[in-house]
């Protein structure tokens, strides 16, 4: 078996172990016994190959896979098992009077402002309860009025009552689980906060300076877009370019939700994967394949910087680059190796993304669809593949949609019946609105009149996209509420896998017959 194939299998086994540990509690004793057993099989199997030149290779491979799965389980358990002082303190005083505490830390992410409120993620360094001070390294989410502006890296002192995150009434969204994935296990509502100063390390000072520069450049760029384009086009273009949705009206957000097109205004792996592929397809019409590949990589890097280069954006960009690289190489085996390796590295760094990061799940499955399902559809539907860029975008969209629909239904509890035609019409226009919007923002920084001139053309494309989305959203049966369990999601992917395996075998047999004939 080829070394790259072995690497793919052990990587997938590691990820499978992480998935199992995300849902099932396994004792350390059980893990230890299985590890010892696997090591014995691997050692004796390797000895048999080196001495006798033969050994039951399948058993050896299964033992290696099981060992990698155990390592994945151990990684998940070790990553999530450390003590959380903040939520333990809240749990200990549940049911009683909420005691006020003092937190000292640093604002660890760019503040999220929505209307008259803002949310600050504070990396807590010290927790003071009465006269006792505890050192810690955790995060808490603080909600407070937006009348005072705070910046990433501000050192703050916060006084208030800690609370456990709670589910949003009437919503199926698992808010506590979403915060847990980000390392947040306790929250504060409207505490007293003040900016303080304490010594920083050299590395921390450098990181804070870099990210403040990125966020500052992004804010200046967004302000230039706002000056160049009228509303709602300014808010829409900002959403497409940097994932900002705070300025969009509730009606427009609802239109995007009903047509399942929210991915174009969200910084997610699904968004980056789809947009990167469409940009590459359009660039191929004007330049050689290699040039289009590198220009698209550059566009992804610029997009990552504009959105703030947060961890979730970096992961989404890595998945988008993996998909582009795999498509650029063009060989199915190499594509699967690239995708498995990229996913394995990200899961090893943060194993919680497998269960809690919807963006990672969507980007992974969308990439799977584009790399594996799309080539099969191109063969089965040759007349469509010959329709140029429109046909390619249609095949790519259908392939990605097929692979992400079960996840979308599970998390968002509805399915859009107009998603396919809506995406088919607007996706070819999105790269143009991104390019024109970027030019308008940059031109506005150089000369305001230039930004407004380019902004006029950008508004026309933006209006076309918004009108198409509104048209489909206005259809009474555009979206249907559906509630499914994760068992159903798993069964859906098993069924999709069987269907893919069947048609792939059929095509492989046809290729073999053509070679013989």
Buried (B, 14 or more C-beta within 10 A) or exposed (E): EEEBEEBBBBBBBBBBBBBBBBEEEBEEEEBEEBBEBBEEBBEEBEEBBEEEEEBEEEEBBBBBBBBBBBBBBBBBBEBBEEEBBBBEBBEEEEEEEEEEBBBBBBBBBBBBEEEEEBBBBBBBBBBBBEEEEEEBEBBBBBBBEBEEEBBBBBBBBBBBBBBBBEEEEEEEEBEBEBBBBBBBBBBBEEBEBEEEEEEBEEEEEEBBEEBBEBBEEBEEBBBBBBBBBEEBBBBBBBBBBBBBBEBBEEEBBEBBBBBBBBBBBBBBBBBBBBBBBBBBBBBBEEEEEEEBBEBBBEBBEEBBBBBBBBBBBBBBBBBBBBBBBBBBBEEEEBBBBBBBBBBBEBBBEBBBBBBBBBBBBBBBBBBBBBBBBBBBBBBEBEEBBEEEEEBBBBBBBBBBBBBBBBBBBBBBBBBBBBBBBBBBBBBBBBBBBBBBBBBBBBBBBEEEEBBBBBBBBBBEBBBBBBEBBBBBBEEEEBBEEEEBEEEBBEEBBEEBEEEBEEBBEEBEEEEEEEEEE
